Amino acid sequence: MMTADAERTGRAQRIRQAMPSGGLFAGKEWRVSPEAFVLPSGMDEDLEKLGFRLRKFIEACNLLYRLSVSGKQPGWIAELLDRGKPRDLIELARSKALADAVPSVIRPDVILTDGGFALAELDNVPGGIGLTAWLNAVYAAEGFDVVGGKGMEEGFREVVDAGDIVVSTEASDYRPEMEWMAARIGARVVDAEKMPQDLRERLYRFFELFDLPNIAGSMELLRGVAEGKHRMTPPPKPWIEEKLWFALFWLRPLSEFWRREIGERHFLALQKVIPRTWLMDPQPLPPTGVYPGLDIQSWDELKKFSQRERELVLKISGFSELAWGSRSVKVGQDLSHEDWAAAVDEALSDWPQRPWILQKFHHSRLVEMDYLASDGHGPTLQRMKGRVRLCPYYFCGERETKLGGVLATVCPADKKLLHGMKDAILAPVISDAPVPS
């Protein structure tokens, strides 16, 4: 009879061998676990509710921008969100055809903490859709009741509907997973830089708006979207993709707006998971003013914070090649006093063209998970202590928001920035329930 360890090792081998011949990420590897990641008790329900709340939040963000443009909310809001962006893109994005458009796929980065979870940010052009769909399918075939079931495939089919998935060169690492997904749902993957003349009506945009200068014909394409010739998601609205929305969420003068548009109950629930965030605005405060939650009057005081006080993160808000993949992220506790002060100065000097935000850093809880390795004599399982980032994928229909699946990225415990890497475990998730023996 096969031992439990031998069965688990064999399961991990089968999962690895089920990888599509074309792969899922170009040149990327990850560690394979024999089990799905088990969510803490009750968290599956919390994640289900989070999707609707984030949809309400994004719709409110879009409305606030439009009201700011029309003069019904303070004009500085739209001015800040438009900062550093081409005027022709802004004008196209403000077209009537796109007025109410918001992303059809929402993916927050969720940090699992000792007290629950916290959101690091929202990604409106998320990778991992095909990967999570494949992980859900292959682990389900091994007997795991994965969260979302077949929801990734079903949700993305509803979004794309046999349309075109437009992938840029910059996003080419993700092309294999999109090709795998396209084959499953009857869609087509096309190159953003070589777009065909027969583009289909529905388009899934898998390229960043800051990359438009490198994509020939992109503005003509966006004009077609603005004129209603194509239905594109995520819509080409650069203001929606800014990280500084978390800072605006915490601004006291806007609290009544958020409460009204999101609803009191959902507003309070989001306050528990959206980290305290501040705009790195260099404009001096009046003599009696302080930054709420920091209890300082100037950014010079921030530069003098001790390492223990620097449980904070600096990052570019958006519209930059440095604004994704943790490229601009600076964790205060990881920096020397001199480097932290320099990072604060960089954020302040960038403010006129590309705003930065300061965000409370939430420590992720430690977990243990096994993965497939080799000890020189053959495949074996090794245990890793790590930290978890969860990426739930929500698909927004006309009447409901569905959780399609959740990708768990378990990084080695010594890593502060939690993202896909070759020594991370990638797995789907299950609720707190029995797993195959």
Phi, psi and omega in degrees: 000138180288135178288164180299318180295321179294321178295319180292321177296317178297322179296315179298322177296318180296320179297315179296319182289342179281356180305132177304149183301328179273003182073185178236329173233132181295116175068017182250145176231163174206167179275139183256129178259148176286348180233156169286161178281132182268120177291145172302153184305130177086350185287334178300321178292320178298319180291324176300314182290330183299323182301312180297319181294321179289326176297316177299321180296313181295320176298322178291323176301313180299317179295317181299319177299313182297320178293326177293318179298321183277355179090004180271352169226164183307133184294337183295338182294308179294321180300318179294315182290335179272353188299131177082005184253147180297139183296323182293326176293317179300316182295319177296317183294336179273007183297154181298326181297336183253006190309312185259004185290133174225163182301143178272345176236125179243130176225106173276155169265115186252123178263122179280115183251173178295333182258005182145243175207160179223150179270130174277317178189174174249135178247115181267353174232067192278141166275174175091001182295310179292320179300313181294322177298317180293316179299316178301316183293314186286325177285327175297322178295338178269005174102007180271135178272080188289145177296127180100338181056240177264020187294333179295310181294315181295318181294317182289328176298319179294325180289313187272320176051060178057030178267206181249137173258111186265112186246130180273165176299321181298329180263016187297337177301332183267357183301318181303319180292326178289324176294320177298316181292319180300320179296331181282331188246001178080025178263182181227136175263129179233154178281130178298325182280348180225055185293132180288162179288336185261044177303139182282170185294315181267133182231134171257118184275111176245055173210151183275148182289334176291346183270002184305321179300338180267001183243102181299134178080006183293321181292325175297320178298314181293329175296320177298322177293316180296332179271000177086011180285330178230153174251109185248135170223139354297145181296150183283064181246099186297332183292330181294333187269011179278140177284343184290354176301328178296326177291318178295327178300326184268358180288124182302319180298341181258001187298322180293323177299311181297318180299319182290315187279327181269328186102140185304314183295316181289325177299313181294324178294320179291328177300332181283341186240340176276118183294151176300129187224143182232146173280133179275061180277120183285353181299128182297147174278157174295163185305332183261003185268152173220157174279117182301136178085342176252334180056042174231159181255343180216158179289342174298326176293325178298321181296337182266003180302144174287168180300322180294325180284344186270046171278063189219157179231136171254139178203152175291139184290321182170185178050051179201147177294347178265000187268003179226164180066025179061021185292327182259359187291131178233113181272119187305318183290342181271353186254151171291167178302317181294317181291324177296315179298320178294323178295319177297316179297320178298315180298317181293321182288334180281346189311318183297332185247321179218099184298146172250160173234156173247133187223143175296131179270126179254125180285133179275149180288155178272136177230167174236138182210143180270152176217160182282128179219189178223135179257015182095344179248355181145182182293143178209170178254137175237148180263138179236134171269128187212179177240148192246135165243130177254136177239093174280139180251121180249133179250123188260109173269186182294326187244341183214161178242121186248140173277114183275331182171170181225128176262125176259127174246111180256110183260153176309146189300337182275001180269132176271322181267119187261105178207172182299132178205162186295337178259020174258151173267130174247129183205156171283179181238155172233159176283174183293088186210164179301147177244162180305142179280000000 
